[in-house]
Amino acid sequence: MGINKVSSFAALDSKFSLTNNGTIEIGNLSSVYAGIVINGTFVNNSDGLITINNVSSNGNTINTLLGSVSTNFGVIKIGNQFTNVYGTYLRGNFTNQSTGLIEINKVNYSGLYSESGTFSNYGSLKIGNNGFVSGNCINLQGAITFTNYAGGEIELNNSINYPSFYLLSATVVNSGNIKMGNIFPISAGLSIGSSGSFTNNSVLEIDNVSNIGSFSTALFNYTGSTFTNASSGIIKIGLNTKVQNAIGREFSNGTFNNNGNIEIGLVESKTTSSLTPITNNATGTILLNNDTYLFDGSINNSGTINIQTSSSCSILSTLTNQTTGKLTVDGIFAGAGTLTNNGIINGNGEITHTGTKTFNSNSIIAPGK
């Protein structure tokens, strides 16, 4: 079924129930005012294919209203041929099942925008892999719960002006895999606004953060926001392609807790910026791998920080190594910041730190040089 040349209304307006087992093409030949409006129950089954293109300046490609329930088992492609002004506008409950594939490309604003309800992903969500996204790939603003379950795959690319993943007052839990910048450059990675919460239980990879936009940080959180990397969480930043900054920005002062593993690779300028305190708890590991790093935010370490052989790390602010903390220096540890050690400092590297040092009783210093 093809729908084109709709000037004042949505191509499909479902007030009650809509189930698709075939092919629906919207805007494949000419422009439409809006794509699909869902005000009831919507199901795209495993044989279903929906493509939406050419949505004009006044409408969204998919608009789910409050109280609506949407489930995708099939394929939804937005912007696979022609540009849409807006992406999706989700306010109900939307589930992308394990067989579901959602692709969003060529949008002048955000790809997936939501301000209420729930979004549950068990399948594949790809935004910007085959075309530009002028806004955020994902933009969550309000009381929405966004969950990427085990087996869920999310890829975000080509966000050329704004962070790929932005949340404000929203709750996000990742138990699957999220990749940002794995194919094309992004302006910034994950940005957590005030009252936002992001918990990573699985894999979060961020690469290719360039300075093409007004932001240039892989992961940062603002005042009043919370980022938690659980003990099962794995974060990889700049392991494949260099990022401008890894964690934090000068104007941010959120809560950052690491209980899992963070590995930071290629960084253009800074690793962490001021006003972003990092708490590395007892089960947490931070691995600095193969570059020169600057820390000008405070670090409270009760876990493990490993500066590898080919790396140099300079502390410009404050590093407190607690009694369970272990700082392994196999590269170079430098900087003029404040170092307080209550735990263990060891390794086969070189310590050239020139700032204030406090070594409390029972602390262990066993560097290689």
C-alpha positions as CSV (number, residue, x, y, z in Angstrom):
1,M,0.0,0.0,0.0
2,G,1.4,3.4,-1.0
3,I,0.2,6.8,0.4
4,N,1.4,10.1,-1.2
5,K,0.3,13.7,-1.7
6,V,-1.4,14.2,1.6
7,S,-1.4,17.9,2.3
8,S,-3.3,18.6,5.6
9,F,-3.6,15.3,7.5
10,A,-1.6,12.2,8.5
11,A,-1.2,9.6,5.9
12,L,-2.5,7.0,8.4
13,D,-4.5,8.0,11.5
14,S,-5.2,5.1,13.8
15,K,-7.7,6.0,16.5
16,F,-8.4,2.4,17.6
17,S,-6.4,-0.5,16.2
18,L,-3.9,-0.9,13.3
19,T,-2.1,-4.2,12.4
20,N,0.3,-4.5,9.5
21,N,1.3,-7.8,7.9
22,G,2.3,-6.4,4.5
23,T,4.0,-3.3,3.1
24,I,3.1,0.3,3.7
25,E,5.0,3.0,1.8
26,I,4.4,6.6,2.8
27,G,5.8,9.5,0.9
28,N,7.8,7.4,-1.5
29,L,6.6,9.4,-4.5
30,S,5.6,12.8,-3.1
31,S,5.4,14.7,0.1
32,V,2.9,14.1,2.9
33,Y,1.9,16.3,5.8
34,A,2.5,13.6,8.5
35,G,3.2,9.9,8.6
36,I,1.4,7.7,11.1
37,V,-0.6,8.9,14.1
38,I,-1.3,6.2,16.7
39,N,-4.1,6.8,19.2
40,G,-4.9,3.2,20.1
41,T,-3.1,-0.1,19.5
42,F,-0.5,-0.5,16.7
43,V,1.2,-3.8,15.7
44,N,3.7,-4.2,12.9
45,N,4.1,-8.0,12.6
46,S,7.2,-9.9,11.5
47,D,6.2,-9.8,7.8
48,G,5.4,-6.1,8.0
49,L,7.5,-3.4,6.3
50,I,6.8,0.3,6.8
51,T,8.8,3.0,5.0
52,I,8.2,6.7,5.7
53,N,9.7,9.6,3.6
54,N,9.0,13.1,2.5
55,V,7.2,14.2,5.6
56,S,6.8,18.0,5.4
57,S,7.6,20.7,8.0
58,N,4.4,20.3,10.0
59,G,4.3,16.6,10.9
60,N,6.1,13.7,12.4
61,T,6.9,10.4,10.7
62,I,5.4,8.4,13.6
63,N,3.4,10.2,16.3
64,T,2.2,8.0,19.2
65,L,-0.3,9.7,21.5
66,L,-0.7,9.3,25.3
67,G,-2.1,6.0,26.3
68,S,-1.3,4.3,22.9
69,V,0.4,0.9,22.7
70,S,2.8,0.2,19.8
71,T,4.6,-3.1,19.1
72,N,7.1,-3.7,16.3
73,F,8.1,-7.2,15.2
74,G,9.0,-6.3,11.7
75,V,10.9,-3.5,9.8
76,I,10.3,0.2,10.0
77,K,12.5,2.5,7.8
78,I,12.3,6.2,8.1
79,G,14.2,8.4,5.7
80,N,15.5,5.5,3.6
81,Q,14.8,7.5,0.4
82,F,14.0,11.1,1.1
83,T,14.4,13.7,3.9
84,N,11.9,14.1,6.7
85,V,11.8,17.3,8.7
86,Y,10.9,15.6,12.0
87,G,11.5,12.0,13.1
88,T,9.3,10.1,15.6
89,Y,7.3,11.7,18.4
90,L,6.6,9.1,21.0
91,R,4.3,9.7,24.1
92,G,2.7,6.3,24.6
93,N,4.3,2.8,25.2
94,F,6.4,1.5,22.3
95,T,8.1,-1.9,22.2
96,N,10.6,-3.0,19.6
97,Q,10.7,-6.8,19.8
98,S,13.7,-9.0,19.3
99,T,12.8,-9.5,15.6
100,G,12.2,-5.8,15.1
101,L,14.4,-3.4,13.1
102,I,13.9,0.4,13.2
103,E,16.1,2.6,11.0
104,I,15.9,6.4,11.1
105,N,17.9,8.6,8.7
106,K,17.8,11.9,6.9
107,V,16.0,14.0,9.5
108,N,16.3,17.8,10.0
109,Y,15.6,17.5,13.7
110,S,15.8,14.6,16.2
111,G,15.5,11.0,15.1
112,L,13.6,9.6,18.1
113,Y,12.0,12.2,20.3
114,S,9.9,11.2,23.4
115,E,8.6,13.1,26.4
116,S,6.5,10.5,28.2
117,G,5.6,6.8,28.3
118,T,8.0,3.9,27.8
119,F,10.3,2.7,25.1
120,S,11.5,-0.9,25.3
121,N,14.0,-2.2,22.9
122,Y,14.8,-5.9,22.5
123,G,15.7,-5.7,18.8
124,S,17.7,-3.4,16.6
125,L,17.5,0.4,16.6
126,K,19.8,2.2,14.1
127,I,19.8,6.0,13.7
128,G,22.0,7.9,11.3
129,N,23.8,4.9,9.9
130,N,22.8,5.8,6.3
131,G,22.1,9.5,6.5
132,F,22.4,12.7,8.5
133,V,20.6,13.6,11.7
134,S,20.6,17.3,12.3
135,G,19.4,17.0,15.8
136,N,19.9,14.3,18.4
137,C,19.6,10.7,17.3
138,I,17.7,10.1,20.6
139,N,16.2,13.0,22.5
140,L,14.3,12.1,25.7
141,Q,12.7,15.0,27.6
142,G,10.4,14.3,30.5
143,A,9.0,11.4,32.5
144,I,9.9,8.6,30.0
145,T,11.6,5.3,30.8
146,F,13.8,4.1,28.0
147,T,15.2,0.5,28.4
148,N,17.5,-1.4,26.1
149,Y,17.1,-5.0,27.2
150,A,19.6,-7.9,26.9
151,G,20.0,-8.6,23.2
152,G,19.0,-5.1,22.2
153,E,21.3,-3.3,19.8
154,I,21.4,0.4,19.4
155,E,23.7,2.3,16.9
156,L,23.8,6.1,16.7
157,N,25.7,8.0,14.1
158,N,25.9,11.2,12.0
159,S,24.4,13.5,14.7
160,I,26.3,16.5,13.3
161,N,25.2,19.3,15.6
162,Y,24.1,17.8,19.0
163,P,24.8,14.9,21.2
164,S,23.8,11.5,19.8
165,F,21.9,10.5,23.0
166,Y,20.4,13.3,25.1
167,L,18.1,12.9,28.1
168,L,16.5,15.4,30.5
169,S,14.5,14.2,33.5
170,A,14.3,10.8,31.8
171,T,15.4,7.4,33.1
172,V,17.5,5.1,30.8
173,V,18.7,1.6,31.6
174,N,21.0,-0.3,29.2
175,S,21.3,-4.0,29.5
176,G,22.2,-4.6,25.8
177,N,24.7,-2.9,23.5
178,I,24.8,0.7,22.6
179,K,27.3,2.0,20.0
180,M,27.8,5.7,19.1
181,G,30.0,6.9,16.3
182,N,30.9,3.4,15.2
183,I,30.3,4.2,11.5
184,F,30.3,8.0,11.1
185,P,31.5,11.0,13.2
186,I,29.2,12.4,15.9
187,S,29.3,15.9,17.5
188,A,29.0,14.3,21.0
189,G,28.0,11.1,22.6
190,L,25.9,10.7,25.7
191,S,24.6,13.8,27.4
192,I,22.6,13.6,30.7
193,G,20.7,16.7,31.6
194,S,19.3,17.8,34.9
195,S,17.3,15.1,36.8
196,G,18.3,12.5,34.2
197,S,19.5,9.1,35.1
198,F,21.5,6.6,33.0
199,T,22.4,3.1,34.3
200,N,24.7,0.9,32.2
201,N,24.5,-2.8,32.9
202,S,26.2,-4.0,29.7
203,V,28.2,-2.5,26.9
204,L,28.4,1.2,26.0
205,E,30.9,2.1,23.2
206,I,31.6,5.7,22.0
207,D,33.9,6.6,19.2
208,N,34.5,9.3,16.6
209,V,33.5,12.3,18.6
210,S,34.7,15.2,16.5
211,N,34.6,19.0,17.0
212,I,32.2,19.6,14.1
213,G,29.5,20.8,16.4
214,S,29.1,22.9,19.6
215,F,29.7,19.8,21.8
216,S,32.7,17.5,21.7
217,T,32.6,15.1,24.6
218,A,31.9,11.4,24.6
219,L,30.0,11.3,27.9
220,F,29.0,14.1,30.2
221,N,26.4,14.8,32.8
222,Y,25.0,18.1,34.1
223,T,24.2,19.3,37.6
224,G,21.5,17.1,39.2
225,S,22.0,14.2,36.8
226,T,23.3,10.7,37.6
227,F,25.4,8.2,35.6
228,T,26.0,4.8,37.0
229,N,28.2,2.1,35.4
230,A,27.1,-1.1,37.2
231,S,29.5,-3.9,38.1
232,S,28.5,-5.7,34.9
233,G,28.9,-2.6,32.9
234,I,31.6,-2.1,30.2
235,I,32.4,1.3,28.8
236,K,34.7,1.8,25.9
237,I,35.7,5.3,24.8
238,G,37.9,6.1,21.8
239,L,39.2,2.5,21.3
240,N,38.5,2.5,17.6
241,T,38.5,6.2,16.6
242,K,39.7,9.3,18.6
243,V,37.3,11.4,20.6
244,Q,37.8,15.1,21.5
245,N,37.0,14.7,25.2
246,A,36.1,11.5,27.1
247,I,34.2,12.4,30.2
248,G,32.7,15.6,31.5
249,R,32.6,19.3,30.5
250,E,33.5,22.5,32.3
251,F,29.9,23.4,33.1
252,S,28.8,20.0,34.3
253,N,28.6,18.9,37.9
254,G,26.6,15.7,38.0
255,T,27.2,12.4,39.8
256,F,29.4,9.8,38.1
257,N,29.7,6.4,39.7
258,N,31.7,3.5,38.3
259,N,31.4,0.0,39.6
260,G,32.4,-1.8,36.4
261,N,35.0,-1.4,33.7
262,I,35.9,1.8,31.8
263,E,38.6,1.7,29.1
264,I,39.7,5.0,27.5
265,G,41.7,5.0,24.3
266,L,42.4,7.8,21.9
267,V,41.6,11.3,23.3
268,E,42.3,14.6,21.5
269,S,42.3,16.9,24.4
270,K,41.1,16.0,27.9
271,T,39.9,12.9,29.6
272,T,37.8,14.5,32.3
273,S,37.0,18.1,32.8
274,S,36.6,20.2,35.9
275,L,33.4,20.1,38.1
276,T,32.8,16.5,37.1
277,P,33.8,14.3,40.1
278,I,34.3,10.7,39.3
279,T,33.8,8.0,41.9
280,N,35.5,4.7,41.1
281,N,34.1,2.3,43.6
282,A,35.7,-0.9,44.9
283,T,34.7,-3.1,42.0
284,G,35.5,-0.4,39.4
285,T,38.4,-0.4,37.0
286,I,39.6,2.5,34.9
287,L,42.1,1.6,32.2
288,L,44.0,4.4,30.4
289,N,45.2,2.8,27.2
290,N,47.6,4.2,24.6
291,D,47.4,8.0,24.8
292,T,48.2,11.1,26.8
293,Y,45.5,12.0,29.4
294,L,44.6,15.1,31.4
295,F,42.4,14.8,34.5
296,D,41.2,18.2,35.7
297,G,38.2,16.9,37.6
298,S,38.4,15.2,41.0
299,I,38.7,11.5,41.2
300,N,37.8,9.4,44.3
301,N,39.3,5.9,43.7
302,S,38.4,2.9,45.8
303,G,38.9,0.5,42.9
304,T,41.7,0.2,40.3
305,I,43.2,2.7,37.9
306,N,45.7,1.4,35.5
307,I,48.0,3.7,33.4
308,Q,49.3,1.4,30.7
309,T,52.9,1.3,29.4
310,S,52.2,3.5,26.3
311,S,50.2,6.1,28.3
312,S,50.8,9.3,30.2
313,C,48.4,10.6,32.8
314,S,48.5,14.1,34.4
315,I,46.4,15.0,37.4
316,L,45.5,18.7,37.4
317,S,43.0,18.7,40.2
318,T,42.6,16.0,42.9
319,L,43.1,12.3,43.0
320,T,42.3,10.5,46.3
321,N,43.3,6.9,46.4
322,Q,41.3,5.2,49.2
323,T,42.3,2.3,51.4
324,T,41.0,-0.2,48.9
325,G,42.3,1.8,45.9
326,K,45.0,0.7,43.6
327,L,46.9,3.0,41.2
328,T,49.1,1.0,38.8
329,V,51.5,3.1,36.9
330,D,53.1,1.2,34.0
331,G,53.4,4.4,31.9
332,I,53.9,8.0,33.2
333,F,52.0,9.6,36.1
334,A,52.5,13.4,36.1
335,G,50.7,16.6,36.8
336,A,50.6,19.4,39.4
337,G,47.4,18.5,41.2
338,T,46.8,17.1,44.6
339,L,47.5,13.4,45.3
340,T,46.3,11.7,48.5
341,N,47.2,8.0,48.9
342,N,45.6,5.7,51.5
343,G,45.9,2.6,49.4
344,I,48.4,1.1,46.9
345,I,50.5,2.8,44.2
346,N,52.6,0.4,42.2
347,G,53.7,-0.5,38.7
348,N,56.8,-0.5,36.4
349,G,56.3,3.1,35.1
350,E,57.5,6.5,36.1
351,I,56.1,9.0,38.6
352,T,56.9,12.7,37.7
353,H,54.0,14.2,39.7
354,T,55.0,17.7,41.0
355,G,51.9,18.6,42.9
356,T,51.1,18.2,46.6
357,K,51.4,14.6,47.8
358,T,50.1,13.1,51.0
359,F,50.9,9.5,51.8
360,N,49.0,8.4,54.9
361,S,50.0,5.5,57.2
362,N,49.5,2.0,55.9
363,S,49.6,3.3,52.4
364,I,51.9,1.4,50.0
365,I,54.2,3.0,47.4
366,A,56.0,0.6,45.1
367,P,56.6,2.2,41.8
368,G,59.0,0.9,39.2
369,K,60.8,4.2,39.0
